[in-house]
């Protein structure tokens, strides 16, 4: 499966990125609070969640606990 994402980095606090990822095909925008969260959002879409509506909700960032 081929997916296209637009990643916008809005900030870089706590040694990681914060921003938004946009699914160009599904027209969904999701915020992320860390690079790990971004990679999990993209990975879940590529690994079987063809519809961005089925992508998981953002995880709680462990750096902010």
URTANOR-V185159 format. One record per helix or strand of 2 or more residues. SS is the DSSP state (H for helix, E for strand). FROM is the first residue (numbers start at 1). LEN is the number of residues. If there is no record, write none. Layout:
# URTANOR-V185159
SS/FROM/LEN
SS/FROM/LEN
This chain:
# URTANOR-V185159
E/5/7
E/18/6
E/28/5
H/35/12
H/52/3
H/62/3
